[in-house]
Amino acid sequence: MPVDNVIITKNIAGTLADLLSKSSFSQVAVLVDENTRQHCLPLIQEVLPPEYTLVEIKSGELNKNLDTCAHIWAQLTEQHFDRKALLINLGGGVIGDMGGFCAATYKRGISFVNIPTTLLAQVDASVGGKLGIDFRGFKNHIGLFQEPQQVLIDATFLKTLPEQELRSGFAEVIKHALIHDQVYWNELRGASLVHQPWTEHIRHSVQVKSWVVDQDFREGGLRKILNFGHTVGHAVESHFLESETPLLHGEAIAIGMITEAQLSVKYASLSPEEAEEIEDFILAIFGKVSIPTTSLEEITQLAKQDKKNQQGNMLCTLLDKIGKARYDVSVSAEDILSSLQYYRGL
């Protein structure tokens, strides 16, 4: 079952109003970017306290850094927020990650509520308490574990998203099926992107991730299965982050799942047929990204900085079969490079 602090609702304003009425926060701030201020804030504005503080940042992974954190902390400080205050993070993964990080570190921690507005945030970042920011080009390099007081999920926000954002979030839905639920994998492959049952996917992903996180909150073991596709995927995402064609998180993770499926054939017990099944479906949804030959070595080097690595060993989560993952599988830099070359040759 979903964790206690996650509420899936069809009435986001009413659910937030109920939460605020049951608590006595000294002050309330809402963190938005230019997109969620325009499209999402109107859906909750009527239930916010009249004197709430609006903190706006620029959208995008490129802005998930210490400079933006300093801006958020400064706003809270200037408004004299104390430790009984609340920060509402209204946005996608960047807002949730960074807003939670700022709340958890401001005056050693104030309460925060996440209202994820993208599919990616609703099916992945909404559960698990991982907070962080990027540092020197490395994704989520600085961070901590801290659960929000509440996560409020409403699929209504998905109507504000372009198809590219829905596709990005779908990558994590695919991942949850691949690591834990073969039956669900077969079901989700039966519909095109535009005909997917999003509320059902949100509930399923929250259940899968909650089941994992409840057993291993600080990622000492089992929680690592959630990293399938993320060793190569995060490296690809970091590489493209400051390019003229940055990738959304899910677009990079799609590449990671194809490459790590190939590594699963070599180092786990995934069959070549299942690897091809994974590859065909992901390519049908995401298409293929053009990665220059000159970028492959840099992406491989970025993978060496992955947080899952230990004592110089590169550790991946791989698949024994569709629906079953294993973690802490040692691979070499040459393996990563080879998998990227495979993807480039598709």
C-alpha positions as CSV (number, residue, x, y, z in Angstrom):
1,M,0.0,0.0,0.0
2,P,1.1,3.6,-0.5
3,V,3.0,5.2,2.4
4,D,0.9,7.2,4.8
5,N,2.1,10.6,3.7
6,V,0.9,10.2,0.1
7,I,-2.6,11.2,-0.8
8,I,-3.9,10.6,-4.4
9,T,-6.8,13.0,-4.9
10,K,-9.2,14.3,-7.5
11,N,-9.7,17.6,-5.6
12,I,-6.3,19.1,-5.0
13,A,-7.7,22.4,-3.6
14,G,-10.0,20.7,-1.1
15,T,-7.3,18.2,0.0
16,L,-4.8,21.0,0.6
17,A,-7.4,23.1,2.4
18,D,-8.0,20.2,4.7
19,L,-4.3,19.8,5.4
20,L,-3.8,23.5,6.2
21,S,-6.9,23.6,8.5
22,K,-5.5,20.8,10.6
23,S,-2.2,22.4,11.2
24,S,-1.0,25.7,12.7
25,F,1.9,26.8,10.6
26,S,3.4,30.2,11.5
27,Q,3.9,31.1,7.8
28,V,3.3,29.5,4.4
29,A,5.4,29.8,1.3
30,V,4.8,28.3,-2.1
31,L,7.8,27.5,-4.4
32,V,7.0,27.6,-8.1
33,D,8.7,28.1,-11.4
34,E,7.4,30.3,-14.3
35,N,5.4,27.3,-15.7
36,T,3.7,26.2,-12.5
37,R,3.0,29.8,-11.4
38,Q,1.0,30.2,-14.6
39,H,-0.6,26.8,-15.0
40,C,-0.8,25.1,-11.6
41,L,-0.9,27.8,-8.9
42,P,-4.4,28.9,-9.9
43,L,-5.7,25.4,-9.0
44,I,-4.7,25.9,-5.3
45,Q,-4.5,29.7,-4.8
46,E,-8.0,30.1,-3.4
47,V,-7.2,27.9,-0.4
48,L,-3.8,29.4,0.5
49,P,-3.6,31.9,3.4
50,P,-4.0,35.5,2.3
51,E,-0.5,36.4,3.4
52,Y,1.4,33.5,1.9
53,T,4.8,34.1,0.3
54,L,5.4,33.2,-3.3
55,V,9.0,32.1,-4.2
56,E,9.6,31.8,-7.9
57,I,12.7,30.2,-9.5
58,K,13.6,29.4,-13.1
59,S,12.5,26.0,-14.4
60,G,14.8,23.3,-15.6
61,E,17.5,20.9,-14.2
62,L,20.2,23.5,-15.1
63,N,18.9,25.7,-12.3
64,K,18.9,22.9,-9.6
65,N,22.0,24.3,-7.9
66,L,23.3,26.1,-4.8
67,D,22.8,29.5,-6.4
68,T,19.0,28.8,-6.6
69,C,19.0,27.4,-3.1
70,A,20.6,30.6,-1.9
71,H,17.7,32.6,-3.5
72,I,15.1,30.4,-1.8
73,W,16.8,30.6,1.6
74,A,17.1,34.4,1.2
75,Q,13.4,34.7,0.5
76,L,12.5,32.7,3.5
77,T,14.9,34.7,5.7
78,E,13.7,38.1,4.4
79,Q,10.1,37.0,5.3
80,H,11.3,36.0,8.8
81,F,10.2,32.4,8.4
82,D,10.7,30.4,11.6
83,R,10.9,26.7,12.3
84,K,7.1,26.4,12.5
85,A,6.7,27.5,8.9
86,L,5.7,25.5,5.9
87,L,7.1,25.3,2.3
88,I,4.7,24.0,-0.4
89,N,6.7,22.7,-3.4
90,L,4.4,23.1,-6.4
91,G,6.1,21.6,-9.5
92,G,8.0,18.7,-11.0
93,G,11.1,16.8,-9.8
94,V,13.4,19.9,-9.8
95,I,11.0,21.8,-7.5
96,G,10.4,18.8,-5.2
97,D,14.1,17.9,-5.0
98,M,15.4,21.4,-4.4
99,G,12.5,22.7,-2.4
100,G,12.6,19.8,-0.1
101,F,16.4,20.2,0.2
102,C,16.0,23.9,1.1
103,A,13.2,23.2,3.6
104,A,15.1,20.4,5.3
105,T,18.2,22.5,5.7
106,Y,16.7,25.9,6.5
107,K,17.1,26.5,10.3
108,R,17.8,22.7,10.5
109,G,14.5,21.9,9.0
110,I,11.0,23.2,8.5
111,S,7.9,21.3,7.3
112,F,7.3,20.9,3.6
113,V,4.6,19.5,1.4
114,N,5.1,18.3,-2.1
115,I,2.5,18.8,-4.8
116,P,4.0,17.1,-7.8
117,T,2.7,18.5,-11.1
118,T,4.5,16.3,-13.7
119,L,4.0,12.6,-14.3
120,L,7.7,12.0,-13.5
121,A,7.4,13.6,-10.1
122,Q,4.1,11.9,-9.4
123,V,5.3,8.3,-10.2
124,D,8.8,8.7,-8.9
125,A,10.0,11.7,-7.0
126,S,6.9,11.9,-4.9
127,V,7.8,8.9,-2.8
128,G,11.0,8.1,-0.9
129,G,12.3,11.2,0.7
130,K,15.3,11.7,-1.5
131,L,16.2,15.4,-1.7
132,G,19.1,17.0,-3.6
133,I,20.7,19.4,-6.0
134,D,23.2,19.1,-8.8
135,F,26.9,20.1,-8.2
136,R,29.6,20.7,-10.7
137,G,27.6,18.9,-13.4
138,F,26.9,15.8,-11.3
139,K,23.2,15.1,-10.8
140,N,21.9,15.1,-7.2
141,H,25.5,15.2,-5.9
142,I,24.5,17.1,-2.7
143,G,21.5,15.9,-0.8
144,L,19.9,14.1,2.1
145,F,16.9,11.9,3.0
146,Q,13.9,13.6,4.5
147,E,10.2,12.8,4.1
148,P,7.8,15.6,3.3
149,Q,4.9,16.1,5.8
150,Q,2.6,15.2,3.0
151,V,2.6,14.5,-0.8
152,L,-0.6,15.5,-2.6
153,I,-1.0,13.9,-6.1
154,D,-3.7,15.0,-8.5
155,A,-3.7,13.7,-12.1
156,T,-5.5,16.9,-13.1
157,F,-2.1,18.6,-13.3
158,L,-1.1,16.3,-16.2
159,K,-3.5,18.2,-18.5
160,T,-1.1,21.1,-18.3
161,L,1.8,19.0,-19.7
162,P,3.1,18.7,-23.2
163,E,3.5,15.2,-24.6
164,Q,7.3,15.3,-24.2
165,E,6.8,15.7,-20.4
166,L,4.3,12.8,-20.2
167,R,6.8,10.7,-22.2
168,S,9.6,11.5,-19.8
169,G,7.5,10.4,-16.8
170,F,6.5,7.3,-18.5
171,A,10.1,6.1,-18.4
172,E,9.8,5.6,-14.6
173,V,6.5,3.8,-15.0
174,I,8.3,1.4,-17.4
175,K,11.1,1.0,-14.9
176,H,8.8,0.1,-12.0
177,A,7.3,-2.6,-14.2
178,L,10.7,-4.0,-15.3
179,I,12.1,-4.3,-11.8
180,H,9.1,-5.6,-10.0
181,D,6.0,-6.5,-12.1
182,Q,6.1,-8.5,-15.3
183,V,2.3,-8.7,-15.5
184,Y,2.1,-4.9,-15.4
185,W,4.9,-4.7,-18.0
186,N,2.8,-6.7,-20.4
187,E,-0.3,-4.6,-19.7
188,L,1.4,-1.2,-20.3
189,R,2.8,-2.3,-23.6
190,G,-0.7,-2.8,-24.8
191,A,-1.5,0.9,-25.3
192,S,0.1,3.8,-27.1
193,L,1.5,6.8,-25.1
194,V,-1.7,8.9,-25.5
195,H,-4.0,6.1,-24.3
196,Q,-2.2,5.2,-21.1
197,P,-4.3,5.1,-17.9
198,W,-2.3,7.7,-16.0
199,T,-4.1,7.5,-12.7
200,E,-3.7,3.8,-12.6
201,H,0.0,4.1,-13.4
202,I,0.5,6.7,-10.6
203,R,-1.1,4.3,-8.1
204,H,0.9,1.4,-9.3
205,S,4.2,3.2,-9.2
206,V,3.5,4.7,-5.8
207,Q,2.7,1.2,-4.5
208,V,5.9,-0.3,-6.0
209,K,8.2,2.4,-4.8
210,S,6.5,2.6,-1.3
211,W,7.0,-1.2,-0.9
212,V,10.7,-0.8,-1.7
213,V,11.3,2.3,0.4
214,D,9.4,1.0,3.4
215,Q,12.0,-1.8,3.6
216,D,15.1,0.2,2.9
217,F,14.6,4.0,3.4
218,R,18.3,5.0,3.2
219,E,19.2,2.8,0.2
220,G,21.4,0.3,2.0
221,G,20.2,-2.6,-0.1
222,L,16.8,-3.4,-1.7
223,R,16.1,0.3,-2.6
224,K,18.9,0.1,-5.1
225,I,16.7,-1.8,-7.5
226,L,15.0,1.6,-8.2
227,N,18.3,2.6,-9.9
228,F,17.8,0.4,-13.0
229,G,18.7,2.5,-16.0
230,H,20.1,5.3,-13.9
231,T,23.8,4.6,-13.9
232,V,24.1,5.2,-17.6
233,G,21.0,7.4,-17.7
234,H,22.2,9.9,-15.2
235,A,25.6,10.2,-17.0
236,V,23.8,10.8,-20.3
237,E,21.5,13.4,-18.7
238,S,24.5,15.2,-17.1
239,H,26.4,15.2,-20.4
240,F,23.5,16.8,-22.3
241,L,22.5,19.1,-19.5
242,E,24.5,22.2,-20.7
243,S,24.3,21.3,-24.4
244,E,22.1,22.9,-27.0
245,T,19.8,19.9,-26.8
246,P,19.4,18.9,-23.1
247,L,17.4,15.8,-22.4
248,L,14.6,15.4,-20.0
249,H,15.2,13.0,-17.2
250,G,13.0,10.2,-18.6
251,E,14.5,10.6,-22.0
252,A,18.0,9.9,-20.6
253,I,16.7,7.0,-18.4
254,A,15.2,5.4,-21.5
255,I,18.7,5.3,-23.0
256,G,19.9,3.9,-19.6
257,M,17.4,1.1,-19.6
258,I,18.3,0.0,-23.1
259,T,22.0,0.0,-22.4
260,E,21.7,-1.6,-19.0
261,A,19.4,-4.3,-20.4
262,Q,22.3,-5.2,-22.6
263,L,24.6,-5.3,-19.5
264,S,21.9,-7.5,-17.9
265,V,22.4,-10.1,-20.6
266,K,26.1,-10.1,-19.9
267,Y,26.2,-9.9,-16.1
268,A,22.7,-11.1,-14.9
269,S,20.4,-13.7,-16.4
270,L,18.2,-11.5,-18.7
271,S,17.6,-13.3,-21.9
272,P,18.6,-11.7,-25.2
273,E,14.9,-12.0,-26.2
274,E,13.7,-10.0,-23.2
275,A,16.4,-7.4,-23.8
276,E,15.2,-7.0,-27.3
277,E,11.6,-6.8,-26.1
278,I,12.6,-3.9,-23.7
279,E,14.6,-2.2,-26.5
280,D,11.8,-2.4,-29.0
281,F,9.2,-0.9,-26.7
282,I,11.4,1.9,-25.4
283,L,12.5,2.9,-28.9
284,A,8.9,2.8,-30.1
285,I,7.9,5.3,-27.3
286,F,11.1,7.5,-27.1
287,G,12.8,7.1,-30.5
288,K,16.5,7.2,-30.6
289,V,18.8,10.0,-29.4
290,S,21.8,10.9,-31.5
291,I,24.9,10.6,-29.4
292,P,28.1,11.8,-31.1
293,T,31.0,9.3,-31.0
294,T,33.1,12.0,-29.3
295,S,30.6,12.1,-26.4
296,L,30.8,8.4,-25.4
297,E,34.0,8.6,-23.4
298,E,32.9,11.7,-21.5
299,I,29.6,10.0,-20.6
300,T,31.5,6.9,-19.4
301,Q,33.7,9.2,-17.2
302,L,30.6,10.8,-15.7
303,A,29.3,7.3,-14.9
304,K,32.4,6.8,-12.8
305,Q,31.1,9.5,-10.4
306,D,27.7,7.8,-9.9
307,K,26.6,7.8,-6.2
308,K,26.1,4.1,-6.2
309,N,29.7,3.3,-6.9
310,Q,31.9,2.1,-4.0
311,Q,35.6,2.0,-3.6
312,G,36.2,2.6,-7.2
313,N,33.9,-0.1,-8.3
314,M,31.1,0.8,-10.8
315,L,27.9,-0.8,-9.5
316,C,24.7,-1.2,-11.6
317,T,21.2,-2.5,-11.0
318,L,20.5,-5.1,-13.6
319,L,17.7,-7.4,-14.5
320,D,17.6,-11.2,-14.0
321,K,14.4,-11.2,-16.0
322,I,11.5,-8.8,-16.7
323,G,10.0,-8.2,-13.2
324,K,13.1,-9.1,-11.2
325,A,16.2,-7.0,-10.5
326,R,19.4,-7.4,-8.7
327,Y,21.6,-4.6,-7.4
328,D,25.3,-3.9,-6.8
329,V,26.5,-5.7,-9.9
330,S,30.0,-4.7,-10.7
331,V,30.7,-3.5,-14.2
332,S,33.7,-1.8,-15.9
333,A,34.1,1.5,-17.6
334,E,34.7,-0.6,-20.8
335,D,31.3,-2.2,-20.2
336,I,29.6,1.2,-20.0
337,L,31.3,2.4,-23.1
338,S,30.4,-0.8,-25.0
339,S,26.8,-0.5,-24.0
340,L,26.7,3.1,-25.3
341,Q,28.3,2.1,-28.5
342,Y,25.6,-0.6,-28.9
343,Y,22.9,2.0,-28.4
344,R,24.6,4.4,-30.9
345,G,24.6,1.6,-33.4
346,L,20.9,0.8,-33.2
